[in-house]
Amino acid sequence: MAKKGGKKGKEAPVQQPESDSDWEDGAKKPSKKQLEQAAKKQEQLEKKKERELLLQMEEASIKSKKGGKTKSHKKDDLDDALNQFGPKGTISADGLDDSLAALTLLKKDAVTNKDLDRHPERRFKAALASYTERRLPEIKKENPEKP
């Protein structure tokens, strides 16, 4: 218990800096690394502001150019006109007798898509024949000298 009083009297004296320049270097002046980091942050902020400005200008130009409602309206009219004929390849019949008659017509008179896909060469020959029948008179009128 006697030791309590002894430590208080032996405290080391506080060292004072030799000059004011020591205090300035340590606490107040930022290091070279800190200056570089601050410059990088400032540069990043400037780039970010520039990007935001460019984005705002681009959005303003896009908004002013928009006039798409008339185009979509025209497309809707076209879709309505095409849909008025009904889906291709469908047959509507009421009752059993009408549906059987429609099936017999389909089997006898028309060639189904399945048959066409089996023989694409037949489809090509038929298309070429119809083309030559249609275009041959026109070509002969345009070029009368050639036999």
C-alpha positions in Angstrom: 0.0 0.0 0.0 2.9 2.3 0.4 3.6 2.1 -3.3 0.6 4.1 -4.3 2.1 7.4 -3.5 5.5 6.6 -5.1 4.3 6.4 -8.7 2.6 9.8 -8.7 5.8 11.6 -8.0 7.9 9.9 -10.7 5.9 10.8 -13.8 8.0 11.4 -16.9 8.0 15.0 -18.2 6.0 15.5 -21.4 8.3 16.0 -24.4 7.7 19.1 -26.3 8.4 19.3 -30.0 11.6 21.0 -31.0 9.9 23.2 -33.5 6.5 24.0 -34.9 7.4 22.4 -38.2 7.1 18.9 -36.6 3.5 19.6 -35.7 2.6 20.8 -39.2 4.2 17.8 -40.9 2.4 15.2 -38.8 -1.1 16.5 -38.2 -2.1 19.2 -40.6 -0.5 18.6 -44.0 -1.8 15.6 -45.9 0.6 13.1 -47.3 1.4 12.7 -51.0 -0.7 9.6 -51.1 -3.7 11.4 -49.6 -3.4 14.2 -52.1 -3.4 11.7 -55.0 -6.5 9.9 -53.6 -8.3 13.2 -53.3 -7.4 14.1 -56.9 -8.7 10.8 -58.1 -11.9 11.2 -56.2 -12.3 14.7 -57.6 -11.7 13.4 -61.2 -14.2 10.6 -60.7 -16.8 13.0 -59.5 -16.2 15.2 -62.6 -16.5 12.2 -64.9 -19.7 11.1 -63.2 -21.2 14.6 -63.6 -20.2 14.6 -67.2 -21.9 11.2 -67.8 -25.1 12.3 -66.1 -25.2 15.5 -68.2 -24.7 13.5 -71.4 -27.4 11.0 -70.3 -29.8 13.9 -69.7 -29.1 15.4 -73.1 -29.6 12.0 -74.8 -32.9 11.4 -73.0 -34.1 14.8 -73.9 -33.3 14.2 -77.6 -35.0 10.8 -77.5 -38.2 12.2 -75.9 -38.4 15.0 -78.5 -38.1 12.5 -81.4 -40.7 10.1 -80.2 -43.9 10.0 -82.3 -44.4 6.2 -82.2 -48.2 6.3 -81.4 -49.2 6.8 -85.0 -47.0 4.0 -86.2 -48.4 1.5 -83.6 -51.9 2.6 -84.5 -51.2 1.9 -88.2 -49.9 -1.5 -87.3 -53.0 -2.3 -85.2 -55.2 -1.4 -88.2 -53.2 -3.7 -90.4 -53.4 -6.5 -87.9 -57.2 -6.1 -87.7 -57.5 -6.2 -91.4 -55.5 -9.4 -91.7 -57.4 -11.0 -88.8 -60.7 -10.4 -90.4 -60.2 -13.3 -92.8 -59.6 -15.7 -90.0 -56.7 -18.1 -89.5 -55.3 -19.8 -92.6 -56.3 -23.4 -93.1 -59.3 -23.5 -90.8 -62.7 -24.8 -91.6 -65.8 -24.0 -89.6 -68.8 -26.2 -89.7 -72.0 -26.5 -87.6 -73.2 -30.0 -86.9 -72.0 -33.4 -87.7 -73.1 -33.5 -91.3 -71.4 -30.2 -92.2 -68.1 -31.2 -90.5 -68.1 -34.5 -92.4 -68.7 -32.7 -95.7 -65.9 -30.3 -94.9 -63.5 -33.2 -94.2 -64.3 -34.9 -97.4 -63.7 -31.7 -99.3 -60.4 -31.3 -97.6 -59.3 -34.9 -98.5 -60.4 -34.9 -102.1 -59.8 -31.4 -103.5 -56.9 -29.8 -101.6 -53.4 -30.9 -101.0 -52.4 -30.7 -97.4 -49.3 -29.0 -96.0 -48.1 -32.4 -94.9 -48.0 -33.6 -98.5 -46.3 -30.5 -99.7 -43.5 -30.8 -97.1 -42.9 -34.4 -98.2 -42.1 -33.4 -101.8 -40.6 -29.9 -102.1 -39.5 -30.8 -105.6 -43.1 -31.0 -106.7 -43.8 -27.6 -105.2 -40.8 -26.1 -107.1 -41.9 -27.6 -110.4 -45.4 -26.3 -110.0 -44.2 -22.8 -109.1 -41.8 -22.7 -112.0 -44.5 -23.8 -114.4 -46.9 -21.1 -113.2 -44.1 -18.5 -113.4 -43.2 -19.4 -117.0 -46.8 -19.3 -118.1 -47.3 -15.9 -116.5 -43.9 -14.3 -117.6 -43.3 -15.8 -121.0 -45.8 -13.6 -122.9 -44.4 -10.5 -121.2 -40.8 -11.5 -122.1 -41.7 -12.1 -125.7 -43.3 -8.7 -125.9 -40.2 -7.0 -124.5 -37.8 -8.9 -126.7 -39.5 -9.6 -130.1 -36.2 -10.3 -132.0 -35.2 -13.4 -129.9 -36.9 -16.7 -130.8 
